[in-house]
Amino acid sequence: MNDKILKVIKSDNADDLSLFFTNGMDINTRLPQTHFNNVEMFKECPPLHCVAAFFGSIRCLKYLFMNGSDLLLKDKKNRSIIHFAAAGGSLEIVNFLSGIVVDLDWSIQDSYGDTVIHYAIFYNHPDLVYWFWYQYNMNLSVPNKRKMTPLHLAVVSENVDLIEFLCKNGSNVNAKNVHSYYMTFCFTKQRHSL
């Protein structure tokens, strides 16, 4: 089941997806926990709507929503549909979610303390960082449990435009991570390791 439904959702084929549910599958089914799955985000039993959000599969996501999927369900690491959408990088999915889910907490942190901003940076989707900030005026200095802020992640990824954006819009440039590294030290260390 796992591979078949993943292929259907990845290809955004809502008609084939509907066949799983006509055969008795629950609309709130989760992917089974497996260590053989090569997508890190799928190892903690995400609901199917999270998988659709990750792949940018708008037709499948709309099908799941229209047929009663509880879009507030999370995986075992407390990652919500917006964490998966940020990791997947689809602005269309994020716009869709912002228009239909009124109870969605855009600043929610997963069990690691990561927000959607962290995921958008980690998965290299700076356009979503800008969108989240402009739409929801999100805090750009929220540390995760390792005290890594979005600015730390941007420095590690060497995205100069994003670093500049974060600095100009309120990121704490003096924040230290668990290793007591400031941003400038992180950037210098990263540059010397290349």
C-alpha positions in Angstrom: 0.0 0.0 0.0 2.8 2.4 1.0 4.5 2.6 -2.4 1.3 2.6 -4.5 -0.3 5.4 -2.6 2.9 7.5 -2.6 3.2 7.2 -6.3 -0.5 8.2 -6.8 -0.1 11.2 -4.5 3.2 12.2 -6.0 1.7 12.2 -9.5 -1.2 14.2 -8.2 -3.8 11.7 -9.5 -6.9 12.4 -7.4 -9.0 9.9 -9.5 -6.6 7.0 -8.6 -6.4 8.2 -5.0 -10.2 8.0 -4.7 -10.0 4.3 -5.5 -8.2 3.6 -2.3 -11.1 5.0 -0.3 -13.8 3.3 -2.3 -12.1 0.1 -1.2 -12.6 1.0 2.5 -9.5 3.0 3.4 -10.0 5.7 6.0 -9.6 9.2 4.7 -7.4 10.0 7.7 -5.0 7.1 7.0 -1.4 7.7 7.9 1.7 6.3 6.2 2.9 3.3 8.2 6.2 3.8 10.1 9.1 2.4 8.2 12.8 2.9 8.2 13.0 1.9 4.5 11.3 5.1 3.3 13.8 7.3 1.6 12.0 10.5 2.4 12.9 11.7 5.9 9.7 13.6 6.4 7.6 10.3 5.9 9.3 8.2 8.6 6.9 9.3 11.4 3.5 8.3 10.1 2.2 11.4 8.4 -1.4 11.6 7.4 -2.0 11.5 3.7 -2.9 15.2 3.5 0.7 16.0 4.7 2.1 13.8 2.0 0.1 15.6 -0.6 1.2 19.0 0.8 4.9 17.9 0.7 4.6 16.8 -3.0 2.7 19.9 -4.0 -0.2 17.6 -5.1 -3.0 20.2 -5.1 -5.6 17.9 -6.7 -5.0 15.1 -4.2 -5.0 17.6 -1.3 -8.3 19.1 -2.4 -9.8 15.6 -2.8 -8.7 14.7 0.7 -10.1 18.0 2.1 -13.4 17.7 0.3 -13.9 14.2 1.5 -13.4 15.0 5.2 -9.7 14.6 5.9 -8.8 16.3 9.2 -6.2 18.7 8.1 -5.2 19.4 11.7 -3.8 15.9 12.2 0.0 15.8 12.6 2.7 13.1 12.4 4.4 11.6 15.4 6.9 14.5 15.5 4.1 17.0 15.8 4.7 18.2 12.3 1.5 19.7 10.8 0.4 20.1 7.2 2.2 23.5 7.0 5.5 22.0 8.0 5.1 19.5 5.1 4.0 22.3 2.8 7.0 24.4 3.7 9.4 21.5 3.2 7.8 20.7 -0.2 8.0 24.4 -1.3 4.6 24.8 -3.0 3.3 28.3 -2.7 0.0 27.0 -4.3 -0.4 24.6 -1.4 0.4 27.2 1.2 -2.1 29.7 -0.4 -4.7 27.0 -0.5 -4.2 26.1 3.2 -4.3 29.8 4.2 -7.7 30.1 2.6 -9.4 27.1 4.0 -8.0 26.2 7.4 -9.0 28.9 9.9 -7.7 27.0 12.9 -4.2 26.5 11.5 -1.5 27.7 13.8 1.2 29.1 11.4 3.7 29.5 14.2 3.4 25.9 15.5 6.7 24.2 16.4 7.3 20.5 15.9 8.8 18.2 18.6 12.3 19.6 17.6 11.1 23.2 18.0 11.2 23.9 14.3 8.7 26.2 12.7 7.6 26.5 9.1 10.3 29.1 8.6 12.9 26.6 9.7 11.6 24.0 7.3 11.4 26.5 4.4 15.0 27.5 4.9 16.2 23.9 5.5 14.6 22.7 2.3 15.8 25.8 0.4 12.5 27.6 -0.2 13.3 31.2 0.6 10.2 32.4 -1.3 8.1 30.7 1.4 10.1 32.5 4.1 9.2 35.8 2.5 5.6 34.7 2.1 5.2 33.6 5.7 6.7 36.8 7.0 4.6 39.1 4.7 1.3 37.1 5.3 1.6 36.4 9.0 4.4 38.7 10.3 6.1 35.6 11.7 8.8 35.9 14.3 12.1 35.4 12.4 14.2 34.8 15.6 12.4 31.7 17.0 15.0 29.2 18.1 14.4 25.5 17.9 15.5 23.1 20.7 19.1 23.3 19.5 18.8 27.1 19.7 19.2 27.3 15.9 17.3 30.3 14.6 16.2 30.8 11.0 19.2 33.1 10.6 21.6 30.3 11.8 20.1 28.1 9.1 20.4 30.7 6.4 24.0 31.3 7.3 24.8 27.6 7.1 23.0 27.4 3.7 25.0 30.5 2.6 21.9 32.2 1.2 23.1 35.8 1.3 19.8 37.3 0.0 17.9 35.4 2.8 20.5 36.4 5.4 20.1 40.0 4.4 16.3 39.7 4.5 16.3 38.1 7.9 18.7 40.8 9.3 16.6 43.6 7.9 13.4 42.2 9.3 14.1 41.6 12.9 16.2 38.4 13.2 18.3 38.4 16.3 21.9 38.7 15.0 23.3 38.0 18.5 21.5 34.7 19.0 23.7 31.8 19.9 23.0 28.1 19.1 23.7 25.2 21.6 27.4 25.4 20.6 27.4 29.1 21.5 28.1 30.1 17.9 27.1 33.5 16.8 26.0 34.0 13.2 29.2 35.5 12.0 31.2 32.6 13.5 28.9 30.1 11.7 29.3 31.9 8.4 33.1 32.1 8.8 33.3 28.5 9.8 31.1 27.4 6.9 33.2 29.4 4.4 36.5 27.9 5.6 35.2 24.3 5.4 34.5 24.6 1.7 
